[in-house]
Amino acid sequence: MSMWFSNRHDAGRQLAKQLMEYAVRPGVIVLGLARGGVPVAYEVARRLGVPLDVFVVRKLGVPGYEETAMGAIASGEVCVLNESLIADIGLTRAAVDRVRSGEQLELERREIAYRGSRPPVDVHGSTVIVVDDGLATGATMKAAVSALRKRGAARIVVAVPVASPQACVELRSEVDRCVCVLTPPDFYGVGVWYEDFTQTTDDTVRSLLVHAAALLPEDARHATARSHLTQEMRGHEV
């Protein structure tokens, strides 16, 4: 089977071509889902000339079958569960909570690893383009969308290089726009559509965030800095 994308950077460049209407537009932010979505998002943000930040979401895998998602959690205490799946396989609430607690610890670790003490970009009133390397069930992306709605994003655009047809249809009903470069009927899995699907490391995420910030025009860098400050102030509101 021939591959459609050589790697995540190639996928990001192809995805960006379908998002050029957002180029150099004020109030647009690109968020890459950690970790695999960040290299894709980096290329999108670079070509659009808009700020990039990382958004941490953790899949909740079924115990013993961790690749099967029963839900996901995101920053801001957002949890999305597939209640019908949980009921079908007979998982107890205690079992679900154990998985959730473990993933919450990893989510908090990654937040600190990627940005240290710097708060996330303030998305309030913004158009947010949420990027991942692909959508299988869509559970992770749904958690991200819920968290961003909670944070006051004005418009949410989900953008991915490849998705299962069902996931893409489901996301379209929950966001303002959903861009999927490929929706192959024989989906098989996200990694099938990449020649190189090597796991993205924490160091790569940190490096791409630094590089993306350096590429922004000076006025955009100032706007991003103000956004970080605003988010920090929101965090201290009582």
Buried (B, 14 or more C-beta within 10 A) or exposed (E): EEBBBEBBBBBBBBBBEEBEEBEEEEBBBBBBBBBBBBBBBBBBBBBBBBBBBBBBBBBBBBBEEEEBBBBBBBBEEBBBBBEEBBEEBEBEEEBBEEBBEEBBEEBEEBBEBBBEEEBBBBBEEBBBBBBBBBBBBBBBBBBBBBBBBEBEBEBBBBBBBBBBBBBBBBBBEBBEBBBBBBBEEEBEEBBBBBEEBEEBEEEBBBEBBEEBBEBBEEEBBEBBEEBBEBBBEEEEEE
